[in-house]
């Protein structure tokens, strides 16, 4: 075995990397070579499409999905939370000098133990997490079965009128420079005055979920649609309203929208669901952003609830049931799988799922649904 030390530039400084000449190529060496090959044809930017993730973009352009923090690091002016990237955003891609992959070499022989090893990639991820605000940390929670950001933005079905005792956004806290400025529409990082929910103290750093009411579906329930997150920066005092800051926007946030305490504990589930047969069946009752044809990453609300044993993290299947032979036909039409989804929110009225895989474009109100996999 031949051991030699070479110098390589990593993030603005020269480091030493141990290279081993052997007949066997380890998995880490293979990963490094794949990334170097991918770098030759890497463009300078990528325009985000529906369904993209930093993990997938890193795998496509850098040859290694674990290098996604490098893409996030050079796009922090665009990406507020690495869990959330949006169609149309133009992300910068690392140049050739940034695509250095630390090679984890086997232990060096005694003669080479004074050679400085290559730095590990993990500290770069740790550094990115350490700079997050409390609100970002709440959304970019650990590697749970459910993505916390998707959970926060997911609509749900509730009782008529939505959650009881909710507070509301009173108005923008920043005074506009012109009289004609629209003060009713909130933007990201705007300061707002908040009337806390009944009995709430609105302590500093507490997150409130702002929402609007969707349709009231008879024999089902009230659709509630989150619009964003507000972090309290000043508690109410001396009879004055609380002051908050908009830290997340999911859709249009307006003056007068109601707020409730944001609780992400229901999304912090671990483990993987196991497939089951003859799971509880229901149907799709509401689709977010109709009449757009539902597709990957869209939300659907189904009439299967926690009363049926459904929990966050379960998987559902949307399908067309088997059709009996029509008159004169010899064969029945078999069942057709349409899509799969992950359950995010569950209430006594129904469950919300996000579409994670789709085989057929036919998703609509009334589409049959059933639980296909259960969390442990």
N, C-alpha and C positions, 0 to 999 in steps of 0.2 A: 504494500500500500504506500502510495506517495502522498505526503502531506506538504502543502505549500500555502503560504499566506499571500493574499493579494489585497490591494487597496480598492475600496469602492466608495463612491460619494453617496451619502444618505442624509437627506433633509439638511443640506448646507454644510455638512462636515464629513471629513474623511474617516472611514472606519476600516477595520481589518476584518476580512472574512476568511474563514478556514475552508479550503476546498480539498476534497479527497478524490484522488484518481483511483477508482476501483472499477471492476467489471459490473458491479451491481448498482443500479440507479435507484435511490430511495424515493419514497413518495414525495418527500419535501423537495427533492431536486426536480422531480417531474413537474410539480406545481410551479416552480420557479421558471423552468423552461417554457411551459405553456404560457405563462404570463408574458415572457419576453417575446415569444412568437406573436401573441396577440397585440403587443405594443406597436409592432411595425405598421399595422394598418389602422391604428386607432385615430378617429377624427378628434378635433379639438373640442367639440360640443355634442350634446345629445338632447334632443327635444323629447320631453316626457310624453308618453302615450298612456292611455287608460290601461290600468293593470300593471304598470311598471313599478318596480321597487329598487332601492339602491343595491340590494343584494343581487338582483337580476342584471342590472346595468353593469355592476362591477364584474360579474361573471362573463358578460358578453364582451366588454372592452378590455378588461384587465386580465381575463383568464382565470380569475380567482375571486369567488364571491366574498371571501373574508377580507378583501381589501376595500369594502364599501366605506369604512371610515375616512379613507383618503379622499373619496369623491365628496363626502359630506363636509370634510374640513375645508375644501377650497370653494364650497358653495354656501357657506353659512350666511352670506348676504341674501340668499334666495330661500334656503331651507331653514325653517325655524325649528322643526322637529324631524329627525331622520325617519320617523314612522310615516310621515306625511309629505308626499310630493304630488304635484298636481299636473294634469295634462296641459301642455302648452309651455311649461317652464323649460327654459334652455339652461342646461347644466354644463358647466365646464368640466372637461375630463383631464386627468393628470397627464402631463407631458412625459416624455421618455425618462427625464431625470427624476421624476417623482415615482416611477414604477419600480422601485427597488424592493425586493422581497427578501426578508431576512431568512437565510437558510439555516435550519436547525440541523447542524452536523452531528454525527455520532461523536462520542467522547474522543478527544484527541489522545494519541499515545504520549507516554512520558516525555519524549523529546520535544513535543510541541505544546506543552501545557502553558507556556508563557505567552502564547498567542492570544490576543484579545478576541473573544467570540463575537459573533454578529448579534446586534440587539434584537430582542423579541418584538413582535408586532403588538402584543397586548397592551403595553403602556400607552400607545397612541390612542387606543379605544378608551382606556381609563381616563386619559386627559380630556377627551371630548365629553365624557359623562360628567367630569368634575366641574365643567363650566356651565352646566345646565342650571336654569333657574328652578325654584321649587315647583312651579307649574309644569315646566318641561319634564322634571323628574317624575311628576305624578302621571304624566301621559306616557313617557318612555320607561315604563316600569320593567321589571325583570322579564326574562324570557318565559312568559306564561303561554298557556295554550291559546289564549285570546289576545289579540293586539289591543292594548288599552286605548289607543287613539281611535280605532274603529268602533270600540265599545262606546266611547264618549260621544261620538257623532251619530250613533244609531238611534233612529226613532223607536217608539214603543207604543203599545196600546194600553190605555188606562181607563179609569172611570170617567163618566161624562164630566166635562169641564177640566179634566186633567188633575194633577196632584193638588190636594187641598192645602190651604194655608200658605201658598206661594207668595214671595215678595215680587218686586218688579224693578225694572230700570226706569229711574225717574227722568233723567235727561243727561246730556253730555256735560262733563265738568269743565271742559276747556271752552273759553269764550271765543267765538269766531271773530275774524277780522272784519267781516262784512255783514251787514244786516241780512242780506239775502242768502247767506250760507245755510245749508240744510243741517239743522242740529238734531234731527230725528234719527239719522242713520249713523251707526257706529262703525269705526274702522279699527283695524288691529292696533293695539297699544293705546287707543283712546282712553282717557280717564272718564269715568261715569259716576253719577250719584245713584246709589242703590237704596231702596227701601227693603230691609231684610225680611225674610219670611217670618211668619207669626212665631213668636217665641225664640227666634234666633238672635244671637249676640253679634254676629258678623265680625268675628275676631280677625285680626290681621293675618294674612297669608292663607285664609280660608278660601276655597274655590267654590264659586256658584255656577251652576249650569243654567244658562239662559235658553228659553225655548219659546216656540209658538205652537198654537193649536192647529192641527190638521183637521181632516174631516171627522165627523161623528158618524160611525158606521152602525146602523141599527142592528141589534142582536149580536153586537160584537164589542164595540167600545170606542173611546176617543183616541185618535192618533195624536201623539205628542212628538214634535220635531225639534231637536236641539239646534240652536243657532250659534252657540259659542260658550266660552268659559271666561268668567270674570274673577280676577283675584283681588280680594279686599286689601287695600293699602292703608286705610284709615277707618277704624271702627267708629260707629255712631257715638256721638257725645254731645252733651248740652242740647239735647233735642234735635240735633242735626242728623242728616242722612249719612250713611256710610259712603266712603269713596272707594272706587275700585278701578282696575285697569283691565281692558280686554286683552287676554293673553292667547286666545284661540278663537278663530272664526270658522264655522262650518258652512254657514249660509248667511243671508242678510240678517243682521242684528239691528233691531229698531227700538226706539223709545217706547216704553210701555210694555215691552215683552216681560214675561214673568221669569222668576229665578227660583231655584231650589238648591240646597246644598249638593255639591257634586260628590258622589260616593262611588269610587272605583273598586271597592272591595269585592263586589260580585264578579268582577272580571279577572280577579287574581286566582285563576284555577291552573293547576299543574297536571301534567300527565297527558296521555293520548287516548282518544275514544276508541272503543272496540266495536267492530261491526256486529249488528244484530239482525235477526230476521223477524218479519211481522211486527215492526215497530209501530207505535201509535200513529194513526193516520189522520189527516185533516186536509185543509186546502189553503191556498193563498187568498188572503182577504184584502191586502193593500200593498201597493208597490210604490216605493219612493221615486219621485221625479217622473211620474207618468205625464204625458203619453210616450216619452222616450222608450224605445224598445229596451227592456231590462237586459243587462249583461253582467259581465264579471265586475265584482266590487259594488254592485247595487244591493240595496236593502229590500227585503220582502218581509211582510208581517203575516204570520199564519195563525190559524185558530187552534193551535196546540199549546197548552199552557203548563204552568208548574203543577197544576192539579193533575196533569197527565204524566207527571214524573220527568218532564223535560228540564234540563239544567244548562247553564252556560257552558259552552264548549262542545255540546252534543252536535252531531252532524245530521242534516236532513237531506232527503232526496226528493226532487221534483220529478214527476213522471206522468206519462199518459197511460192510464190503466189498460189492461187487456180488453180487447173488444171482441164480443162474440161474433160468430159467423153471421153475415147477413143472409137474408133469404136467397137461396140458390147458390151460395158459396160453400165450398167444402172446408175452408180453413178459417180459423179465428185470426185476428190481428194481435200479435204478441205485445206485451207491455214495452213501452219505449222510455228509456231514461232521458230526461231533459237537462237537469242540472243538479249540482250538489252545493250545499251551503253550510256555514258554521253558525250555530246559535250564539247570539251575543247577549240579548236581553230576554228575560222571561218574567212575565207578570201573571197574576191570576186570570187575565183575560186572553193572553196569547203570547207568542214568541216572535222575536225579530232575528232574522238570519241574514248574513252577507253571502252573496254568491261567490263561491271559490272555484268552481269548475262548471263548464257548460258544454253540453254535447249537441243540444238543439236550441234554436232561437225562440221557441214557443214558450215563453213565460208570461202568464197573464193572470188576472183575477180569476179564481176558480180552479187554477192548476192544482192537481192533486199533490199532496206532500205527505211524507212520513219520516219518522225518526229512523235513520240508517245506522247510526253508531252512537254509543253511550259512553260518557265519561266514567272512569272508575269510581 
